[in-house]
Amino acid sequence: MRKTVLISLFSFMCWRCTEPEVLPTTYYDQPPSFADSSAEHPKASVYQSILEQHQRQGLVGATLLVKDQNGLWIGAAGYSDIANDVPMEPDHVFFIASISKVFTASAVYRYIDQGLLSFDDKISQWLSDEVIDNVENSDQATIAHLLSHRSGILDFYTNQFDLDRLNADQKWTKEEVLTYIYGKPAEFEIDASYSYSNTNFLLLSMILEQVSGKSFEELYQEEVFNPLNLSSAYYSEEQIIPEGVVKGYVDLYDNKQFVESTFLYEDELGIGGDGGVAINAYHLAVFLENLVNDSFISASSQALMTDWFPLPEDYHWDEYGQTENGYGLERFNTKYESAFGHTGGIDGFSTYGFYFPESDMTYVLLCNSASLASGDIHASIFEKVLNEMFNNQ
């Protein structure tokens, strides 16, 4: 998960906070998207207590979704908007950051299923000569290399890019973002190692646009959002922040004094397939659960997506059992069962989505704040909730 708080000097140099906008409480209201029977869940009070106890430890707000052997439970705690005193609700919409990569991967597999792409296609056939000439390894990388982060192509999230985006009032095009790695050496030769790179999924979005002749926003709608009836899901490269999305917050000084973080993250949304999706917890769970639905993604594509390989030790995340990666998915080998999914983070949002296919159980945690301590809080919620999910007495 990419860094979630920019505490370096440039964050303060580029401070562009304004007075919080006065909004009505109804601004965050969402159309009903599911029949909520959470109050009848036998562990409703347990899950709500876990969430509230941890929220008080240093989270502005959070939504937790659990689907266990007793059914679905969704709860919320804290605030969606501090300035306007709006409490968090279970159906509120969050930016999910890098979990968006799984949405991009699913669109790729649906195109593979339609015969429009191949897992082993060289990406050079879909990209411009300028990109191929200036992005090292792009002449040899395949769709599979991008999906698995084994292309060796550098991440465009450089210090210079962060500085420039914080100082510039502009909408970044995909091509402009790529210039930050133009002419720079790759991290390694094709397939020689693994390195998480947002550029891989930026390039996938460019390829999908080229294949389809459609905007990435249209493609998401047609291939992912609409087929699964994800009515809360949103992505745009023009109007990047939808009405009703909860506010994000950062604790810049690590003193539990949170400030709105739009000025930190707005310039990295709506660039391409690496991030930018907004959605509520329920629809994120629906999406993850449908990754094993043959009518959404074929069995053969599911097998490609879940062809797990070991991660280098530097990428292990012990709190979540993350030691393996797939082709568009991450794997979490917990002490109970293995899950697939992804995590995400931008300045003000931390998100987790896991599906346990063996037991058909789901865990989603969406948080709208970030601080130095928040990672420990998130991990503690995960540990305590999984203990309840898998000890169903």
Buried (B, 14 or more C-beta within 10 A) or exposed (E): BBEBBBBEEBBEEBEEEEEBEEBEEEBBEBEEBBEBEBEEBEBBEBBBBBBBBBBEEBBBBBBBBBBBEBEBBBBBBBBBBBEBEBBBBBBBBBBBBBBBBBBBBBBBBBBBBEEEBEBEBBBBEBBEEEBBEBBBBBBBBBBBBBBBBBBBBBBBBEEEBBBBBBEEEEBBEBEBBBBBBBEEEBBBEBBEEBBBBBBBBBBBBBBBBEBBEBBBBEBBBBBBBEBBEBBBBBBBBEEBBBEBBBBBBBBBEEEEEBBBBBBBBBBBBBBBBBBBBBBBBBBBBBBBBBBBEEEBBBEEBBEBBBBBEEBEEEBEBEBBBBBBBBBBBBBBBBEBBBBBBBBBBBBBBBBBBBBBBEBEBBBBBBBBBBBEBBBBBBBBBBBBBBEBBBEEE
